Amino acid sequence: MLKKWWRHPVILTGSIMFLSALVFLIGYFFRVPYLKETELGWILTTLIGGVLVLGFGFMWYWKDQVNAKKRLRE
């Protein structure tokens, strides 16, 4: 099932946004020299955007699966 999710570009984009925001957030809190200069606002904005994109992507994926099952029944 996870293999099918990665074929959808919306879910892939949201995953990349979410993971990159987590990396920057961890670097910000642990004061990694390269990432400690990062502003927290941009990290949180990217994190929220990634969550929203993932939410809508999974909802779209679920809706496609429901519609496909309906078409098979007809």
C-alpha positions in Angstrom: 0.0 0.0 0.0 2.8 2.4 0.8 4.3 1.7 -2.6 1.2 3.0 -4.3 1.3 6.3 -2.2 4.7 7.3 -3.6 3.4 7.2 -7.1 1.2 10.3 -6.4 3.2 13.5 -6.8 1.1 15.4 -4.2 2.0 12.9 -1.5 5.6 12.8 -2.5 5.9 16.6 -2.4 4.2 16.8 1.0 6.5 14.1 2.3 9.6 16.0 1.1 8.3 19.2 2.6 7.5 17.6 5.9 10.8 15.7 6.2 12.9 18.8 5.2 11.1 20.9 7.9 11.8 18.2 10.5 15.5 18.1 9.6 15.7 21.9 9.9 13.7 21.9 13.2 16.0 19.3 14.7 19.0 21.2 13.5 17.6 24.4 15.0 17.0 22.9 18.4 20.3 21.0 18.6 22.2 24.1 17.4 23.8 22.4 14.4 26.2 25.1 13.1 24.8 25.2 9.5 21.1 25.1 10.6 21.2 27.3 13.8 20.9 30.5 11.7 17.6 29.3 10.3 14.5 31.3 11.4 11.8 29.3 13.2 9.0 31.0 11.3 10.1 29.5 8.0 10.5 26.1 9.5 7.0 26.1 11.0 5.5 27.5 7.8 7.1 24.6 5.8 6.0 22.1 8.4 2.4 23.3 8.4 2.4 23.4 4.6 3.8 19.9 4.4 1.1 18.6 6.8 -1.6 20.3 4.7 -0.3 19.0 1.4 -0.1 15.5 2.9 -3.6 15.7 4.3 -5.1 16.8 1.0 -3.0 14.3 -0.9 -4.1 11.4 1.2 -7.7 12.6 1.0 -7.4 12.8 -2.8 -5.9 9.3 -2.9 -8.7 7.9 -0.7 -11.3 9.5 -2.9 -9.8 8.0 -6.0 -9.8 4.6 -4.4 -13.5 4.9 -3.4 -14.4 6.1 -7.0 -12.4 3.2 -8.5 -14.3 0.7 -6.3 -17.6 2.3 -7.4 -16.7 2.0 -11.0 -15.8 -1.7 -10.6 -19.2 -2.4 -9.1 -21.1 -0.8 -11.9 
